[in-house]
């Protein structure tokens, strides 16, 4: 078993990184070479801006290359709660933003010829308890009536044609959802940004920022960069130099396994519907098949803000137990890859994007960034170039997390709370 991301290990290497030290003046500097940063850099370059991307490690090394591979449409949380909190029109706008995120990925992959196994698979939100099915059904009816008539409920018996497990009591199906190979897309997006004129500098962390005239000086170990505008696209990996954002983002570990490739009989006995799946528990699981028919199986496992081999190994053992409970036929199956990554959570688990402290930013995707981050990169690029565009998160208040200054000491308490809710609900 490799303690490495399947997406990283099975994708082509990015070859377009600049080999010279960063220097000079740029119209825009993007900090972070994940989906958000690369989507913005490509769009800015296409608009004629001189743009540089500064990445602390390598392209896609963070959440963009360490997720479960889902591109799920609609909001991850209760649509009815969103209507109650924001009103029907704003709730529908938020829902459609995720739809637009998938459309953006589909368009860019076609425009740039990125072979990333993109496919509209549909998503199943699996009811882990009978009461969860009733809640999903109420949400589904509201969604069908207001924003997405393709959403549908599947009964427990209908679900047997999709997933072979007796753990679930039905599901909500959202057919617009998709999946892709995350590593191939992020590498292809980086190559596309360079082709369009952006510079990407790997292993170039930003260690300080200083106001310089009408812009900023960003200091790195490889030299300073001057930029009129700066986009912060670092999510859970935001460095301490950006304390305003760190106090509003809680980094939480999410952990994933990739089994050996499954045979046809094993696929038929687990996920014959070949969709993305997520359970309805607060501390639940998500899973799908990879292009080479591995089961990609993930979840929160442990409420931890660390992701290293030791942490990943402990979480991997928990994930294997969960996999065996859901799919007894795969108990003890060989696991080829085990990895973790950090998710950038906000208090209400909704993203934030806009401008603060003189910086543009987009982050806080809360475990649902793969489908919308590239789109938000383009949205922010359009805002930076003053194109007419609607930021779906504009105007949302973003208070600090009480008692949080960058290291989330309270995560074990949060985990205990959510596990108790799962037992009682």
Secondary structure, 3 states (H helix, E strand, C coil): CECCCHHHHCCCCCCCCCCCCCCCEEEEEEECCCHHHHHHHHHHHHCCCCEEEECCCCCCCCHHHCCCCEECCCCCCCHHHHHHHHCHHHHHHHHHHHHHHHHHHHHHHHHHCCCCCCECCCEEEECCCHHHHHHHHHHHHHHHHHCCCCCEEECHHHHCCCCCCCCCCCEEEECCCEECCHHHHHHHHHHHHHHCCCEEECCCCEEEEEEECCEEEEEECCCCEEEEEEEECCHHHCCCCCHHHHCCCEEEEEEEEEECCCCHHHHHCCCCCCCEEEECCCCCEEEEECCCCCEEEEECCCCCCCCCHHHHHHHHHHHHHHHHHHCHHHCCCCEEEEEEEEEEECCCCCCEEEEECCEEEEECCCCCCCCCHHHHHHHHHHHHCCCCCCCCCCCCCCCCCCCCCCCCCCHHHHHHHHHHHHHHC
